[in-house]
Amino acid sequence: MIEVPGFLSSGIYAGIKKKQKKDLGLIFSELPARVAAVFTTNVVKAAPVIIAMERVKGGFCQAIIANSGNANACTAKRGIKDAELTTRIVANKLNIKESLVIPSSTGVIGEFLPVEKIEKAVPNLISSLRHDGLVDMAEAIMTTDKFPKYASSRLKINGKLGTICAVGKGAGMIAPQMATMLCFILTDINLTRRAMVKSLKSSVETSFNRIIVDGDTSTNDAVIMLSNGILGNKAIWEGDRTYNKFERALTELNTEIAEMIVRDGEGATKVVKIIIKGAKTENEANLIARTLGSSILVKTAFYGEDPNWGRLIAAAGRAGVKFDPERVDLYFGDYRVVRNGVEVMNGNKFKHVMRQPNFTVTIDIKSGKASSFVIASDITIEYLKLNAHYRT
Protein backbone atom coordinates (compact mmCIF):
# COMPACT_ATOMS: atom_id res chain seq x y z
CA MET A 1 0.00 0.00 0.00
CA ILE A 2 1.32 3.46 -0.95
CA GLU A 3 0.97 5.76 2.04
CA VAL A 4 3.04 7.86 4.44
CA PRO A 5 2.06 8.45 8.09
CA GLY A 6 0.57 11.88 8.61
CA PHE A 7 -0.34 12.48 4.95
CA LEU A 8 -3.73 12.15 3.26
CA SER A 9 -4.41 12.34 -0.47
CA SER A 10 -7.28 12.29 -2.94
CA GLY A 11 -8.00 12.49 -6.65
CA ILE A 12 -11.35 13.14 -8.32
CA TYR A 13 -12.98 14.22 -11.59
CA ALA A 14 -13.77 17.96 -11.51
CA GLY A 15 -14.75 18.52 -15.14
CA ILE A 16 -11.47 20.13 -16.22
CA LYS A 17 -10.82 17.43 -18.82
CA LYS A 18 -13.24 16.76 -21.65
CA LYS A 19 -13.18 13.05 -20.92
CA GLN A 20 -14.51 11.94 -17.55
CA LYS A 21 -11.19 11.07 -15.94
CA LYS A 22 -9.68 12.21 -12.65
CA ASP A 23 -8.23 15.69 -13.09
CA LEU A 24 -7.96 17.24 -9.62
CA GLY A 25 -5.75 15.98 -6.80
CA LEU A 26 -4.87 17.02 -3.26
CA ILE A 27 -2.11 16.13 -0.81
CA PHE A 28 -2.66 17.19 2.81
CA SER A 29 -0.27 16.94 5.73
CA GLU A 30 -1.88 16.72 9.16
CA LEU A 31 0.95 18.93 10.41
CA PRO A 32 2.79 21.71 8.56
CA ALA A 33 5.65 19.96 6.73
CA ARG A 34 9.07 21.22 5.77
CA VAL A 35 9.28 21.74 2.02
CA ALA A 36 12.00 21.72 -0.62
CA ALA A 37 11.52 21.94 -4.37
CA VAL A 38 13.10 22.34 -7.77
CA PHE A 39 11.35 23.88 -10.75
CA THR A 40 11.68 24.25 -14.50
CA THR A 41 14.42 26.58 -15.70
CA ASN A 42 12.31 27.49 -18.73
CA VAL A 43 12.02 31.29 -18.95
CA VAL A 44 8.31 30.78 -19.63
CA LYS A 45 6.96 29.58 -16.28
CA ALA A 46 3.36 28.65 -15.55
CA ALA A 47 1.42 30.66 -12.95
CA PRO A 48 1.42 27.84 -10.35
CA VAL A 49 5.21 27.50 -10.68
CA ILE A 50 5.67 31.23 -10.04
CA ILE A 51 3.50 31.03 -6.91
CA ALA A 52 5.08 27.78 -5.71
CA MET A 53 8.60 29.18 -6.08
CA GLU A 54 7.67 32.06 -3.77
CA ARG A 55 5.80 29.97 -1.18
CA VAL A 56 8.53 27.37 -0.91
CA LYS A 57 10.79 30.12 0.41
CA GLY A 58 8.67 30.12 3.59
CA GLY A 59 10.04 26.67 4.40
CA PHE A 60 6.72 24.97 5.15
CA CYS A 61 3.79 23.51 3.23
CA GLN A 62 0.65 21.70 4.39
CA ALA A 63 -1.23 21.07 1.14
CA ILE A 64 -0.62 20.69 -2.58
CA ILE A 65 -3.52 21.11 -5.00
CA ALA A 66 -2.78 19.85 -8.50
CA ASN A 67 -4.85 19.64 -11.64
CA SER A 68 -4.39 18.08 -15.06
CA GLY A 69 -5.98 19.11 -18.34
CA ASN A 70 -4.91 22.75 -18.01
CA ALA A 71 -1.36 24.07 -17.50
CA ASN A 72 -2.42 27.60 -16.47
CA ALA A 73 0.65 28.76 -18.42
CA CYS A 74 0.91 31.86 -20.63
CA THR A 75 -2.17 33.24 -18.85
CA ALA A 76 -0.57 36.48 -17.53
CA LYS A 77 -1.89 38.17 -14.38
CA ARG A 78 -5.21 36.35 -14.57
CA GLY A 79 -3.39 33.04 -14.34
CA ILE A 80 -1.67 34.15 -11.14
CA LYS A 81 -4.97 35.31 -9.63
CA ASP A 82 -6.71 32.07 -10.63
CA ALA A 83 -3.98 29.90 -9.08
CA GLU A 84 -4.00 31.98 -5.91
CA LEU A 85 -7.76 31.68 -5.70
CA THR A 86 -7.65 27.89 -5.86
CA THR A 87 -5.16 27.82 -2.98
CA ARG A 88 -7.37 30.22 -0.98
CA ILE A 89 -10.39 27.99 -1.52
CA VAL A 90 -8.49 24.93 -0.34
CA ALA A 91 -6.96 26.74 2.63
CA ASN A 92 -10.34 27.99 3.81
CA LYS A 93 -11.91 24.55 3.59
CA LEU A 94 -8.97 22.93 5.41
CA ASN A 95 -8.74 25.78 7.93
CA ILE A 96 -5.03 26.36 7.28
CA LYS A 97 -2.98 29.34 6.13
CA GLU A 98 -3.15 30.07 2.39
CA SER A 99 0.63 30.47 2.32
CA LEU A 100 0.88 26.75 3.23
CA VAL A 101 -0.95 25.66 0.06
CA ILE A 102 1.10 25.12 -3.12
CA PRO A 103 -0.61 24.94 -6.54
CA SER A 104 0.49 22.78 -9.45
CA SER A 105 -0.96 22.31 -12.93
CA THR A 106 -0.31 20.32 -16.09
CA GLY A 107 -2.01 20.19 -19.47
CA VAL A 108 -2.74 22.53 -22.36
CA ILE A 109 -0.81 25.82 -22.40
CA GLY A 110 -2.59 29.12 -23.00
CA GLU A 111 -6.05 28.36 -21.60
CA PHE A 112 -7.47 29.95 -18.46
CA LEU A 113 -7.99 27.75 -15.43
CA PRO A 114 -11.68 26.81 -14.89
CA VAL A 115 -11.72 28.08 -11.30
CA GLU A 116 -15.50 27.71 -10.94
CA LYS A 117 -15.28 23.98 -11.62
CA ILE A 118 -12.40 23.61 -9.18
CA GLU A 119 -14.22 25.56 -6.44
CA LYS A 120 -17.29 23.40 -6.90
CA ALA A 121 -15.19 20.23 -6.67
CA VAL A 122 -13.08 21.15 -3.63
CA PRO A 123 -15.57 19.92 -0.95
CA ASN A 124 -15.64 16.50 -2.62
CA LEU A 125 -11.86 16.60 -3.03
CA ILE A 126 -11.40 17.19 0.71
CA SER A 127 -14.02 14.66 1.81
CA SER A 128 -12.25 12.08 -0.38
CA LEU A 129 -8.92 12.48 1.47
CA ARG A 130 -7.54 9.13 2.65
CA HIS A 131 -4.26 7.91 4.07
CA ASP A 132 -4.06 5.48 1.12
CA GLY A 133 -5.21 7.99 -1.51
CA LEU A 134 -1.88 8.59 -3.27
CA VAL A 135 -2.80 6.35 -6.20
CA ASP A 136 -5.90 8.48 -6.81
CA MET A 137 -3.67 11.55 -6.67
CA ALA A 138 -1.29 9.96 -9.20
CA GLU A 139 -4.20 9.29 -11.55
CA ALA A 140 -5.49 12.86 -11.18
CA ILE A 141 -2.30 14.41 -12.56
CA MET A 142 -2.08 12.21 -15.66
CA THR A 143 -2.30 13.82 -19.10
CA THR A 144 -1.11 11.62 -21.98
CA ASP A 145 0.29 9.15 -19.44
CA LYS A 146 -0.80 5.56 -20.00
CA PHE A 147 -0.39 4.58 -16.36
CA PRO A 148 -0.10 6.29 -12.95
CA LYS A 149 3.43 6.57 -11.57
CA TYR A 150 4.18 5.97 -7.92
CA ALA A 151 6.82 4.28 -5.81
CA SER A 152 7.60 3.76 -2.14
CA SER A 153 10.63 2.97 -0.02
CA ARG A 154 11.17 2.22 3.67
CA LEU A 155 14.41 2.63 5.57
CA LYS A 156 15.58 2.52 9.17
CA ILE A 157 16.63 5.83 10.69
CA ASN A 158 18.00 5.65 14.24
CA GLY A 159 16.19 2.36 14.82
CA LYS A 160 12.86 3.65 13.48
CA LEU A 161 11.28 2.58 10.19
CA GLY A 162 10.63 5.61 8.00
CA THR A 163 8.79 5.92 4.68
CA ILE A 164 9.39 7.85 1.47
CA CYS A 165 6.72 7.86 -1.25
CA ALA A 166 6.65 9.60 -4.62
CA VAL A 167 3.95 10.16 -7.22
CA GLY A 168 4.79 11.56 -10.62
CA LYS A 169 3.51 12.20 -14.10
CA GLY A 170 5.02 12.74 -17.51
CA ALA A 171 5.10 11.24 -20.98
CA GLY A 172 5.74 14.17 -23.32
CA MET A 173 7.65 17.48 -23.13
CA ILE A 174 10.36 15.54 -21.31
CA ALA A 175 13.92 16.84 -21.09
CA PRO A 176 13.80 18.35 -17.60
CA GLN A 177 16.18 21.17 -16.81
CA MET A 178 15.63 21.79 -13.10
CA ALA A 179 15.24 21.44 -12.69
CA THR A 180 5.16 18.30 -18.98
CA MET A 181 6.60 16.44 -15.63
CA LEU A 182 5.60 16.64 -11.99
CA CYS A 183 6.71 14.70 -8.94
CA PHE A 184 5.54 14.99 -5.34
CA ILE A 185 7.64 13.28 -2.65
CA LEU A 186 6.36 12.66 0.88
CA THR A 187 8.24 11.39 3.92
CA ASP A 188 7.63 11.07 7.64
CA ILE A 189 11.39 11.17 8.26
CA ASN A 190 12.55 14.28 10.09
CA LEU A 191 15.18 16.32 8.18
CA THR A 192 16.52 19.82 8.46
CA ARG A 193 15.49 22.00 5.55
CA ARG A 194 19.10 22.33 4.38
CA ALA A 195 19.38 18.53 4.26
CA MET A 196 16.13 18.37 2.29
CA VAL A 197 17.28 20.95 -0.25
CA LYS A 198 20.69 19.35 -0.70
CA SER A 199 19.41 15.77 -1.02
CA LEU A 200 16.61 16.77 -3.40
CA LYS A 201 18.89 18.72 -5.75
CA SER A 202 21.42 15.90 -5.76
CA SER A 203 18.83 13.21 -6.46
CA VAL A 204 17.11 15.23 -9.19
CA GLU A 205 20.42 15.76 -10.98
CA THR A 206 20.95 12.02 -11.46
CA SER A 207 17.31 11.04 -12.03
CA PHE A 208 14.86 13.53 -13.58
CA ASN A 209 17.62 15.62 -15.14
CA ARG A 210 18.90 12.55 -16.99
CA ILE A 211 15.76 11.56 -18.88
CA ILE A 212 14.75 12.54 -22.42
CA VAL A 213 11.63 11.70 -24.40
CA ASP A 214 11.39 14.48 -26.96
CA GLY A 215 13.92 17.13 -25.93
CA ASP A 216 11.31 19.68 -24.85
CA THR A 217 11.33 21.38 -21.46
CA SER A 218 7.93 22.17 -20.00
CA THR A 219 6.67 25.42 -18.49
CA ASN A 220 5.32 23.48 -15.49
CA ASP A 221 8.06 21.06 -14.38
CA ALA A 222 8.19 20.78 -10.59
CA VAL A 223 9.52 18.33 -8.02
CA ILE A 224 8.27 19.09 -4.51
CA MET A 225 9.27 17.21 -1.34
CA LEU A 226 7.44 17.41 1.99
CA SER A 227 8.73 16.12 5.34
CA ASN A 228 6.30 16.12 8.28
CA GLY A 229 8.82 14.57 10.72
CA ILE A 230 6.17 12.37 12.35
CA LEU A 231 8.67 9.50 12.58
CA GLY A 232 10.18 11.40 15.51
CA ASN A 233 13.82 10.77 14.69
CA LYS A 234 16.46 13.35 15.48
CA ALA A 235 16.48 15.70 12.48
CA ILE A 236 18.92 14.53 9.81
CA TRP A 237 21.43 17.20 8.75
CA GLU A 238 24.05 17.22 5.98
CA GLY A 239 26.85 15.89 8.17
CA ASP A 240 24.72 13.23 9.87
CA ARG A 241 25.82 9.62 9.33
CA THR A 242 22.26 8.81 8.18
CA TYR A 243 22.20 11.61 5.57
CA ASN A 244 23.88 9.57 2.81
CA LYS A 245 21.52 6.67 3.52
CA PHE A 246 18.50 8.94 3.04
CA GLU A 247 19.94 10.56 -0.10
CA ARG A 248 20.59 7.14 -1.68
CA ALA A 249 17.03 6.01 -0.94
CA LEU A 250 15.62 9.27 -2.33
CA THR A 251 17.72 9.00 -5.49
CA GLU A 252 16.65 5.39 -6.06
CA LEU A 253 13.00 6.38 -5.63
CA ASN A 254 13.25 9.34 -8.00
CA THR A 255 15.13 7.22 -10.54
CA GLU A 256 12.30 4.69 -10.42
CA ILE A 257 9.75 7.40 -11.23
CA ALA A 258 12.03 8.91 -13.88
CA GLU A 259 12.42 5.58 -15.67
CA MET A 260 8.64 5.10 -15.58
CA ILE A 261 8.29 8.44 -17.37
CA VAL A 262 10.66 7.35 -20.16
CA ARG A 263 8.98 3.96 -20.45
CA ASP A 264 5.65 5.78 -20.76
CA GLY A 265 7.07 8.29 -23.28
CA GLU A 266 4.42 9.18 -25.81
CA GLY A 267 4.43 6.31 -28.31
CA ALA A 268 7.73 4.96 -26.96
CA THR A 269 8.77 1.35 -27.53
CA LYS A 270 12.39 1.53 -26.27
CA VAL A 271 14.18 2.74 -23.16
CA VAL A 272 17.88 3.28 -23.89
CA LYS A 273 20.56 4.21 -21.36
CA ILE A 274 23.20 6.23 -23.22
CA ILE A 275 26.50 6.24 -21.36
CA ILE A 276 29.38 8.55 -22.25
CA LYS A 277 32.81 7.65 -20.86
CA GLY A 278 36.30 9.08 -21.14
CA ALA A 279 35.40 12.77 -21.18
CA LYS A 280 37.56 15.51 -19.68
CA THR A 281 34.69 16.72 -17.45
CA GLU A 282 31.30 15.44 -16.37
CA ASN A 283 29.72 18.45 -18.06
CA GLU A 284 31.28 17.50 -21.40
CA ALA A 285 30.10 13.91 -21.00
CA ASN A 286 26.62 15.18 -20.17
CA LEU A 287 26.57 17.43 -23.25
CA ILE A 288 27.30 14.49 -25.52
CA ALA A 289 24.80 12.21 -23.77
CA ARG A 290 22.02 14.79 -24.01
CA THR A 291 22.81 15.45 -27.67
CA LEU A 292 22.45 11.76 -28.49
CA GLY A 293 19.34 11.37 -26.35
CA SER A 294 17.65 14.30 -28.12
CA SER A 295 18.72 13.45 -31.68
CA ILE A 296 15.72 12.61 -33.88
CA LEU A 297 17.91 10.52 -36.19
CA VAL A 298 19.32 8.53 -33.28
CA LYS A 299 15.88 8.02 -31.74
CA THR A 300 14.32 6.88 -35.01
CA ALA A 301 17.18 4.41 -35.46
CA PHE A 302 16.33 3.00 -32.01
CA TYR A 303 12.68 2.70 -33.05
CA GLY A 304 13.54 1.03 -36.35
CA GLU A 305 16.06 -1.27 -34.65
CA ASP A 306 18.49 -0.04 -37.28
CA PRO A 307 22.19 -0.64 -36.36
CA ASN A 308 23.17 2.63 -38.02
CA TRP A 309 25.87 3.47 -35.48
CA GLY A 310 27.19 6.35 -37.60
CA ARG A 311 24.25 8.45 -36.45
CA LEU A 312 25.44 8.18 -32.84
CA ILE A 313 29.05 9.10 -33.64
CA ALA A 314 27.89 12.04 -35.78
CA ALA A 315 25.59 13.29 -33.02
CA ALA A 316 28.43 13.07 -30.50
CA GLY A 317 30.59 15.16 -32.84
CA ARG A 318 28.13 18.07 -32.91
CA ALA A 319 27.70 18.29 -29.14
CA GLY A 320 30.30 21.05 -28.85
CA VAL A 321 32.92 18.86 -27.17
CA LYS A 322 36.35 18.36 -28.72
CA PHE A 323 37.61 14.76 -28.99
CA ASP A 324 39.58 12.60 -31.42
CA PRO A 325 37.17 10.59 -33.63
CA GLU A 326 39.93 8.07 -34.32
CA ARG A 327 40.02 7.05 -30.65
CA VAL A 328 36.30 6.47 -30.13
CA ASP A 329 34.89 3.11 -29.03
CA LEU A 330 31.16 2.36 -29.24
CA TYR A 331 29.21 -0.48 -27.63
CA PHE A 332 25.67 -1.78 -28.02
CA GLY A 333 25.08 -3.69 -24.80
CA ASP A 334 28.28 -5.68 -24.27
CA TYR A 335 29.16 -5.74 -27.97
CA ARG A 336 32.01 -3.47 -29.10
CA VAL A 337 30.85 -2.26 -32.50
CA VAL A 338 33.44 0.47 -33.12
CA ARG A 339 37.06 0.47 -31.99
CA ASN A 340 39.24 3.53 -32.43
CA GLY A 341 36.71 5.05 -34.81
CA VAL A 342 36.41 2.01 -37.11
CA GLU A 343 33.67 -0.63 -37.28
CA VAL A 344 34.79 -3.99 -35.89
CA MET A 345 31.42 -5.76 -35.80
CA ASN A 346 28.74 -6.10 -38.46
CA GLY A 347 25.32 -4.78 -37.45
CA ASN A 348 23.64 -8.15 -37.94
CA LYS A 349 25.67 -9.55 -35.04
CA PHE A 350 24.33 -7.10 -32.45
CA LYS A 351 20.95 -6.19 -33.91
CA HIS A 352 19.24 -8.48 -31.41
CA VAL A 353 20.30 -6.01 -28.69
CA MET A 354 18.20 -3.29 -30.34
CA ARG A 355 15.17 -5.58 -30.42
CA GLN A 356 15.04 -5.49 -26.62
CA PRO A 357 12.71 -2.95 -24.92
CA ASN A 358 15.64 -1.89 -22.71
CA PHE A 359 19.31 -1.73 -23.69
CA THR A 360 22.45 0.38 -23.27
CA VAL A 361 24.66 2.26 -25.69
CA THR A 362 28.13 3.27 -24.52
CA ILE A 363 30.57 5.66 -26.19
CA ASP A 364 34.10 6.03 -24.87
CA ILE A 365 35.81 9.12 -26.31
CA LYS A 366 39.09 8.43 -24.41
CA SER A 367 39.83 12.06 -23.57
CA GLY A 368 39.70 11.81 -19.78
CA LYS A 369 38.11 9.98 -16.85
CA ALA A 370 34.72 11.69 -16.51
CA SER A 371 31.42 10.05 -17.45
CA SER A 372 27.70 10.77 -17.59
CA PHE A 373 24.48 9.24 -18.91
CA VAL A 374 20.91 9.90 -19.99
CA ILE A 375 17.94 7.57 -20.23
CA ALA A 376 16.07 8.20 -23.48
CA SER A 377 13.11 6.81 -25.36
CA ASP A 378 12.82 6.26 -29.08
CA ILE A 379 10.57 8.39 -31.32
CA THR A 380 7.68 6.70 -33.10
CA ILE A 381 4.84 7.50 -35.48
CA GLU A 382 2.51 7.35 -32.48
CA TYR A 383 4.33 10.33 -30.91
CA LEU A 384 3.58 12.41 -34.01
CA LYS A 385 -0.10 11.40 -33.97
CA LEU A 386 -0.48 12.25 -30.28
CA ASN A 387 1.14 15.66 -30.48
CA ALA A 388 -0.18 16.75 -33.86
CA HIS A 389 -3.71 16.62 -32.41
CA TYR A 390 -3.00 17.32 -28.73
CA ARG A 391 -5.57 20.10 -28.37
CA THR A 392 -8.19 18.31 -30.44
N, C-alpha and C positions, 0 to 999 in steps of 0.2 A: 504494500500500500504506500502511495506517495503522499506523505504528510510530514510536517515539522511541528513539534510542540509549540503552542502559543500562536500559531498562524491559522487563519481560516481563509478559504477561497471559494469563488463561485464563478460560473459562466453561464450566460443565458442568451436567448435571442431577443434583441431589442428593436428589430426592424431596420437596422442600418444597412444590412445587405439585402439585395433583391431576393435572393434565395433564402428560405427559412432555415438558416444555420446559425449557431451561436456566434454572436458578434460583440458581446460586451462582457468583460471579465473584471473581477475585483479580488485583490489580495488585502487582507486585514490582519494586522498584528495586534494582539490583545494588549500589548504594552508598546509604547513608542520604541522603535528599533533604530539602532545606528544604521546609517546608510552610506554606501559608496557607489560610484557609478562611473561609467565611461560612455561617451556619446560620439555620434558621427562627427567627422572632421569636415564634412561637406559644408561649403560656405552657405548653401541653401539649407537651412534647418527648419524643420516643422515646428509649429507653435508649441506642441507639448514638450518637445526637446528643449526649447528656449526656457520654458517655465521650469522644467525638471532640473536643468543645469543650475538655475538660481536657487531652487529649494533644497537641492542636495547640499549646498553650502552651509545650511543650517545644522547639518550633521545628524538629523533624525527624520524618520518617516514612519507613518503608521498605516498608510493605505496607498495602494496603487490601483488606479482605475485605467483600464486599457480597452480600446475598441479596435475592431478590424472593419474593413470595408470602406474606410475613409481615413486618409493620412493627416488631414487637417494641416496640410503643407501648402505654401504659396497662397495663404489666405489672409495675409497682412494683419492689421490690428484686430479685425473681427475674429480671426483665428485665435489670437491670444485671449480675447475676451471670452470666446466660446469655451476654450480649454479651461480657463480659470473658473468659469461658471460651473462646469461639470465637477470640478474639485470642490467647489463651495457646496453644491448639492449633496455630494457624498459626505463631506465633513459635517454638515448639519444633521444628516440622517444618522450618522455614527456618533454624533456628539463629541467630535474631536476638532482640533485646530485645523483650519484650511491649509496652513503652511505645512502640515504633516501629510498632505495628500499629493501624490505625484501622478500626473496624467501621462498617458502613452497612447499612440495611435499608429495604425498601419493600414494601408489600402491605397485608394486612388488619390493622386495629388491634384490639388487645384479646386476641390469641391468643399463647400462649407459644411462643418460638422452639424448633423441634425440634433441639436441640443434638446429640442422638445421631446424627441423619441427617447433620448437618454434619460432625461428627467423623469419621464413616465415609467421607465424601466427600473430606475434605481431602487425603489422599495422592494421589488421582486429580487433584484440583484443582492440586496442585503439580507433578505429573509432566506435566500438560498445558500448563504455562507455555511461552509462545513469544514471540519478539520481535514477531511479527505477530498476536498473539492479542487485540488490542483489540476487534475486531468480535465475537468470542465473549463478551468481557466485556460489551459493549454489549447483546448478546442476553440475557445472564444477568440483567440488572437490569430487563428489561421486565415490565410488569404488563398494563395494558390497551393498551399501545402496539401499533400496527399494524406498526411498522418500527423497527429499531435506529437510534440517532442517534449519529453520529460525524462529526468534521470534522478537517482537518489544515491547517497553514499552515507555510511555511518563510520565513525572513527572514535577511538577512545582518547579523551583529553583529561589528563589528571585523574584517571580511574573512572571517569564518567563517559557514558556512550552518547556522543553528539550526532546530530543529523545535518546534512546539507542536501537540499533539493534544488533543482533548476527546471524551469519550463521555458521553452523557446519557440520561435517561429522563424521561418525563412525558407524560400525556395528560389526566388528570383531577386534581382538587384543585389547580388551577393559578391562583394569584394570589400568587406568591412575595412575601414580605415579609422579606428578608434584610438576607431576607436582607435528589398525591405526585409533587416532582421532585428528581433527583440529577444532578450533573455532576462528572466527574473530569477534571482538566486536567493534562497531563504535558508537561514541556519539558526539554531538555538544556541550555538556555541558563542561564548562571550569573547569578543575581540576589541582591542582599542581601535579607534577609527583609523589611525595611521597604519595599523596592521591590515585593516580591511582594504584601504586604498592601495597599499603596496602589493598585497597578494592578488587583488583583482586586476590591477594593471599588468602584473607579471603573467597571470594566467591567461588573460585576454590576448596578450602578445603572441603566445604560442598555441592558441586555439582559434578563436574567432578571427584574429588578424592573419590567419594562415589558410583561409578557405576562399575559393573562387568558384563561382558558377558562371557568371556572365561578364565579370569585370566592372559592373556598375556599383556605385556606392550610394546608398539610400539617403534620403533627407531625414529619416526617422530612426536610424540605428541607435539602439540603447541597450546597455547591459547594466542592470541595477541589482545590487546586493543588499539585503537587509539582515541584520543580526539582532535578535531580541534578547540574547544572553540568558534565556530561561534555564539553560543547562546548569548555571550557577558555578561554572569553573572560574578560576582566577583569570582575569582578562589577558588574553594572549597579546603580546607586543612583539615588535620586529626581532628583538634579540632573544625571545623566549625559545627554549629548546623544542617546544611544540609548534612553533610558527612554521617551520619547514614542512612538518607533517600536514598541517592544515593547507598550506599552499599547494602541496602535491595533490592532495585530495580534491581541492578546488579546480586545479588544472585538469585533472583526469575527468572530472564531471563536465567542465566546459568543453573539453575536447570531444566528449561523447555527444553532447548536443551539437557541436560544430560539425562533426562527421555526419550526423543525422541530416543536417541542413544540406550538405553536399549530396548525400544519397537521395534526398528528396528534391534536388535541383530540377527546375522545370524541364520536364522531358528527359532528364538524365538517365543514362543506362550504365555509366561507368563512374567509379570513384578512383582517381589516380593520385598517388602521393608522388610528387615531383621533388626529388632531393638534389641539391646542388652542393658539391664538395670541392675542396681545394681552392677556395676563394681567398683573397687577401684579407677581407673583412666580412663580418656577418651581413652587413648592409649590402655589400656587392653580391653576395650569395642570394640574399633575399630579392634583390632587383632582378636577377636572372630567373629565379624561381617564379616570381610573379609575372614576368614577361611570358614565360612558357605557359603558365596556368591561365593567362588571359588571351592567348593567341587563338584566333578563330581557326586558323589552319591546323594548329596542333590539336585542338579540341575536336575538329571534324575528323582528323585522322584516328583519334581515339574511338570516336563513334563508329567509323567505318572499319575498325580493326585493321587499319592499313599500316604496315610496318615501314612507313615513309619517314625514317629517322632524320633525314635531311631537314625536315621542317623544324625539328627540335633544335638542331645545331644552329640553323639560321636564326631562329627566334632568340637563342642565347646570345648570338652575335650582335643583335640590335638592342640589347638591354642597357647599353651605355657603360659596360664594364670591359676593360681591356684584358685580353688573355690571348694565348697563342693557340690558334685552331689546330695546329699540328701536334698538340700535346693532349688533346681532349679524348677522354674515354666516356663511352655511353653504355648504359646497361638497361635492359628491359627485364625486370625481375632479377634473377641471378645470372642472366645471360649477358656476357660482354659482346656488344654488337659492333662497337667502334673502339679501336685502340689507336691512340696517337693520331686521331683525325681521319683514320682510314677504316672502312668496313672490314670486319673480320668474321662476320657471321651473316649468312643469307637470311632474309626476312622470313622465309618459310619455316626456318628452324625455331624461331621464337614467337611466331604469330599466335600460338596457342595461349601465350601469356596475355595478349591483348583481348582474347575472347573471354577472359575472366571479368566478373563485375568489379573486382578490386585488384589493382596491381600497382607496382612501383616503377618509376623511371628515375635513374640516377645519372647525373652528369658530373664528371670530375674534371675541372679545368686546370688542375695542377699548378695553381699560382700561389697557393698559401695553405693555411690549415683551417680556415673558417668554413662553416657550412650553414645551410638553412633549408627550409622546405615549404611547400604549400600543398594543400589537398584540394584538387580540382575535379570538376565534373567534365563530361564531354558536352558537346552541343549537338542537338538533334533537330529534326524537322518539327517535332512536337513543341520545342521551345519557341520556334517562329510562330506556330499556330496560336499558342497561348498568348504571346505578347503582341501579336499583330491585332488581336481583337480583345485586349484586356479590358477596355472600358465598355465593350459591347457584349 
